[in-house]
Structures are given as C-alpha cells and as structure tokens.
Amino acid sequence: MGKKMKKLVVFLAFAVCFLGVQAQIKIGGKRIDVNKAEKALTDVATAITLSDADIVAICKESVKWMDANNPIADETTEYGQRLARLTKDIKSVNGLPLNFKVYHVIDINAFACGDGSIRVFSSLMDIMDDDELMAIIGHEIGHIAGTDVKDAMKNAYLTSAAINAAGAVSSTVSSLSQTELKGLTEAFLGAQFSQKQEYAADEYGFKTCIENGFSPYGMANSLNKLVELSQGAKSSAVQQMFSSHPDSANRSKKMKEKADKYVEQNK
C-alpha cells in the first residue's frame, strides 16, 4: 500500500471513528460518504487476509459478470463444439473442476480464473490450429495450477478496494457498488504475470499437448504466431493478449528447443 493510500486510509479511519453517526460529512467543500469510507477500509483489510475459498468465490462472481457481458458461443456453434472436443478429457487440475466457454468477440485472447473457469475468444480460435489452441488452453490451465490467477485476483481486489476508498471522497458521491465488479474484473484482466510464471505455464501447455496426443510443437507455434500477428495488420487485436503474456519470442524459441529434444528422444 503506497504512502498516498496509507494517508487516505488514516484520514478515513479518523472520519469513521469520530463522525460515524453521520451518513455524510463535508471537508474542504467535498462530500465524504462515511458508509462507503468504512466499507473501503473493510475491503482493504479483507483483501490482505483473503482465504483460498474467498478468492474462489470472488473469481466466480467475476466470471459470472464476464459471462453476462460477453456473447457466448455455446455447443450449438462450431466454436463451442470445437472447444468441447478439445477439452473433453480435461476435467480438473489439482482437484479443482474446470469449465470452458467461448466468447464470440473480435479480440484475440484467452484467460483463466481461480475458480477453474477458462474462457477462449473466438478470434483466437480462428487463427490457431488444434495443436496450437490446445497448447494455449494448457497454458491457461497452468496458470490455475500455479495459483497465478488466484494471486492476480487478490491483487485486483486490493486495487478495487483502493478505487473504492478514493471514490468515497468526491464532490458528488457516486454509487460505487454498481461498478465495483466491473472495476475488479478489469483490474484482473489487466494483470501481468511474471516471466517465471509465464515460462511455467508454457511448460504446462507443452505437457498438456503431449498428454492429450497433440503436437509437441503446439506451444512454440502458437507463441510464434502471436509474435507474427503482433507485427502485422492484426497487431491491435493481439495487444490485450500480449499485455498479459509478454516475451513471447523468447518463450517460443525455448518451447521449440524443448519440442525438438522431445522428438529426438522419442524417435
């Protein structure tokens, strides 16, 4: 928590403690919603002590919001049927049940959430063959297996709480409760994983391909394709995926070397 946030929390704590009987107060011409300030403080404290079950519950609510706000290509569509075919034997990771859906949108992306939800965008499916798509699905499962997405959601929740606290002080008090979930989801989707986490997820994607009978080059080829697209006419469409999956060129090279070694050992 930065110095600015610490100062704000201290100030709000003072306001809640000594003026808690009032719904709103005015300081410096600005209106303070004490109830929201109190809730913001509670959110910050909760974010620091979130249990694994708490994070899963938050993830479920976030995914529920995303599913409601994106067109879904279900199993009556070619996209839905293809995803169902690819994932029919992939039921869980580390005991956590997995669920898969396709968002019929123009962005080239895919993401996983800490409740076991994996969402693949139709435009990504358009440019990937089955081997490459399976590698990306495995990569996203790897982020679940490594708890990366749970950590990202916890950080997003803390960011959302900070926004709530800042928004409690405004000239016109807004109804933050109506936008909290959207803000939380946007913060989560904008999260970046570390290089170590990305390489570990690549390894998981490679393993997923091998275990399910797909090409060992799926991971390398999918990353290489994203690198090529980022430099071409579709660069804007892959920007979102690159924001959370950096260093794809080096990762592609490493995965190709791994695939070459695997093929050589299994002649």
matplotlib code that plots the C-alpha trace (Angstrom):
import matplotlib.pyplot as plt

x = [0.0, 1.6, 2.0, -0.9, -3.2, -1.9, -2.7, -6.2, -6.9, -5.7, -7.9, -10.9, -10.4, -10.4, -13.6, -15.4, -14.3, -15.3, -18.1, -19.6, -23.0, -23.3, -24.0, -22.1, -19.8, -18.1, -14.4, -12.8, -16.0, -16.0, -18.7, -17.5, -19.7, -18.8, -20.5, -18.5, -15.3, -15.9, -16.7, -13.5, -11.4, -13.1, -12.3, -8.6, -8.4, -10.3, -8.0, -5.0, -6.5, -8.4, -8.6, -8.4, -12.1, -12.7, -10.6, -12.5, -15.8, -14.6, -13.4, -16.8, -18.6, -16.1, -16.5, -20.3, -20.2, -18.0, -20.2, -23.2, -21.4, -19.9, -21.7, -21.1, -20.7, -22.3, -22.1, -24.7, -22.0, -18.8, -16.7, -18.4, -18.3, -14.6, -13.7, -15.8, -14.0, -10.6, -11.3, -13.5, -10.8, -9.7, -11.9, -9.9, -6.5, -5.2, -8.7, -10.4, -13.1, -12.5, -15.2, -14.7, -16.6, -16.0, -16.6, -17.6, -15.6, -13.1, -10.2, -7.5, -7.2, -7.8, -7.8, -8.2, -9.7, -9.1, -12.4, -11.4, -13.0, -11.2, -12.5, -11.3, -12.1, -13.4, -11.0, -8.1, -9.7, -9.9, -6.1, -4.9, -5.0, -5.9, -2.4, -1.8, -5.1, -4.6, -1.2, -2.8, -5.6, -2.9, -1.0, -4.1, -4.6, -1.0, -1.8, -4.5, -2.2, 0.4, -2.1, -1.0, -4.6, -5.6, -2.8, -3.8, -7.4, -6.3, -4.2, -7.1, -9.4, -6.9, -6.8, -10.6, -10.7, -8.3, -10.5, -13.5, -11.6, -10.6, -14.1, -15.6, -14.3, -15.9, -18.0, -20.9, -20.9, -21.1, -22.8, -19.5, -21.4, -22.8, -19.3, -17.2, -17.4, -16.6, -13.6, -12.4, -12.8, -10.9, -8.1, -7.9, -7.8, -5.1, -2.8, 0.6, 2.3, 6.0, 8.4, 8.8, 5.0, 4.8, 7.5, 6.0, 2.6, 4.3, 5.8, 2.3, 0.9, 3.7, 2.8, -0.9, -0.3, 1.8, -0.6, -3.6, -2.0, -1.2, 1.9, 4.8, 5.3, 1.9, 3.2, 6.1, 4.0, 1.2, 3.6, 5.4, 2.1, 1.2, 4.6, 4.0, 0.5, 1.7, 3.9, 1.2, -2.2, -3.8, -1.4, -4.2, -6.2, -3.4, -2.4, -4.5, -3.1, 0.5, -0.2, -0.5, 1.7, 5.0, 8.3, 6.6, 9.5, 12.0, 9.4, 8.6, 12.3, 12.6, 9.5, 10.7, 14.0, 12.0, 9.9, 13.0, 14.5, 11.3, 11.0, 14.7, 14.2, 11.0, 12.1]
y = [0.0, 3.3, 6.4, 8.2, 5.2, 5.0, 8.6, 8.2, 5.2, 7.0, 10.0, 7.9, 5.9, 9.1, 10.3, 7.0, 6.8, 10.3, 11.1, 7.6, 8.7, 10.9, 9.4, 12.2, 15.0, 17.9, 18.7, 21.3, 21.6, 17.9, 15.4, 12.3, 9.3, 7.8, 4.5, 4.0, 5.0, 2.4, -0.2, 0.7, 0.2, -3.2, -4.1, -3.3, -5.3, -8.2, -8.2, -8.7, -11.7, -13.4, -17.1, -19.5, -20.0, -16.3, -15.9, -18.7, -17.0, -13.7, -15.4, -17.0, -13.6, -12.0, -14.7, -14.6, -10.9, -11.5, -14.3, -12.0, -9.2, -11.2, -13.1, -16.8, -19.3, -22.4, -26.1, -25.5, -23.4, -24.6, -22.7, -24.3, -27.8, -27.4, -26.3, -29.1, -31.7, -30.4, -30.3, -33.4, -35.3, -32.3, -32.2, -30.8, -29.5, -30.1, -31.3, -28.1, -28.7, -26.8, -25.3, -23.9, -21.4, -19.4, -15.6, -14.7, -11.4, -9.8, -9.7, -12.4, -13.6, -16.3, -16.3, -18.4, -17.6, -19.0, -20.8, -23.1, -21.1, -20.8, -18.5, -18.7, -15.9, -16.9, -14.7, -16.6, -19.9, -18.5, -18.2, -21.3, -24.9, -27.6, -28.2, -24.5, -24.0, -27.0, -25.5, -22.2, -23.9, -25.9, -22.7, -21.1, -24.3, -23.9, -20.5, -22.1, -25.0, -22.5, -20.3, -17.4, -16.3, -16.5, -14.2, -11.9, -11.8, -11.0, -8.1, -6.9, -7.0, -4.8, -2.4, -2.3, -1.6, 1.3, 2.7, 2.4, 4.3, 7.1, 7.3, 7.8, 11.3, 13.2, 16.3, 14.1, 10.8, 8.0, 4.6, 2.6, -0.6, -0.6, -0.6, -2.5, -5.8, -4.3, -2.5, -5.7, -7.6, -5.0, -4.9, -8.7, -8.9, -6.3, -8.2, -9.2, -12.4, -12.7, -14.2, -17.2, -17.7, -17.4, -20.0, -22.4, -22.0, -22.7, -25.9, -26.9, -26.1, -28.3, -31.1, -30.8, -31.2, -34.4, -35.9, -35.4, -36.6, -33.2, -31.9, -31.1, -28.0, -26.6, -24.3, -22.9, -22.5, -20.7, -18.2, -17.7, -17.0, -14.4, -12.7, -12.6, -11.2, -8.5, -7.1, -7.2, -5.9, -7.6, -6.1, -4.1, -7.3, -9.2, -6.2, -7.4, -10.9, -9.5, -7.3, -10.4, -12.7, -10.8, -12.0, -14.4, -14.5, -15.9, -18.2, -19.6, -20.3, -22.1, -24.2, -25.2, -26.4, -28.4, -29.9, -30.7, -32.5, -34.4, -35.6, -36.7, -38.7, -40.4, -41.5]
z = [0.0, -1.1, 1.1, -0.6, 0.1, 3.7, 4.3, 2.8, 4.9, 8.1, 7.3, 6.5, 9.7, 11.7, 9.9, 10.6, 14.2, 15.2, 12.8, 12.3, 13.4, 10.2, 6.8, 5.1, 6.1, 4.3, 4.5, 2.2, 0.2, -0.6, 0.4, 2.3, 2.3, 5.6, 5.0, 1.8, 3.5, 6.2, 3.6, 1.7, 4.9, 5.4, 1.8, 2.2, 5.4, 3.8, 0.7, 2.8, 4.7, 1.8, 2.2, -0.8, -0.6, -0.6, -3.7, -5.5, -4.6, -5.9, -9.1, -9.6, -9.3, -11.7, -14.3, -13.8, -14.6, -17.7, -19.0, -18.7, -20.6, -23.5, -26.2, -25.6, -28.5, -26.9, -28.1, -30.8, -32.7, -34.4, -31.9, -28.9, -30.5, -31.3, -27.7, -26.3, -28.5, -27.5, -23.8, -23.4, -21.4, -19.3, -16.3, -13.4, -12.2, -8.7, -7.7, -9.0, -11.6, -14.9, -17.1, -20.6, -22.7, -25.9, -26.1, -29.6, -29.8, -32.1, -29.6, -29.8, -26.3, -23.7, -19.9, -16.8, -13.4, -10.0, -9.8, -12.7, -15.4, -18.8, -21.5, -25.1, -27.6, -31.0, -32.9, -31.2, -32.3, -35.9, -36.2, -34.2, -35.4, -32.9, -31.7, -31.1, -29.4, -27.1, -26.1, -25.2, -23.3, -21.4, -20.8, -19.1, -17.1, -16.0, -14.5, -12.4, -11.4, -10.3, -8.4, -10.6, -11.3, -7.7, -6.8, -9.6, -8.4, -4.9, -6.2, -8.3, -5.3, -3.4, -6.3, -6.4, -2.7, -3.3, -6.0, -3.7, -0.9, -3.3, -4.7, -1.3, -1.4, -4.3, -4.9, -5.9, -4.1, -6.7, -6.4, -6.5, -5.6, -9.1, -10.7, -8.2, -10.0, -13.4, -11.9, -10.2, -13.5, -15.5, -12.9, -13.0, -16.8, -16.9, -14.6, -15.8, -14.8, -14.1, -16.6, -14.2, -14.2, -17.9, -18.6, -16.1, -17.8, -21.2, -19.7, -18.6, -22.1, -23.6, -21.2, -21.9, -25.7, -25.1, -22.6, -24.9, -28.2, -29.8, -31.4, -29.0, -31.2, -30.4, -27.7, -29.7, -32.8, -31.0, -29.4, -32.7, -34.5, -31.9, -32.4, -36.1, -35.7, -33.3, -36.0, -38.8, -39.6, -36.6, -34.1, -32.3, -31.9, -30.1, -27.9, -25.0, -25.0, -25.2, -22.2, -20.0, -22.0, -22.6, -24.0, -26.5, -29.0, -26.4, -25.0, -28.5, -29.0, -25.7, -26.4, -29.9, -28.4, -25.9, -28.6, -30.7, -27.8, -27.1, -30.7, -30.8, -27.6, -28.8, -32.3]

ax = plt.figure().add_subplot(projection="3d")
ax.plot(x, y, z, "-o")
ax.set_aspect("equal")
plt.show()
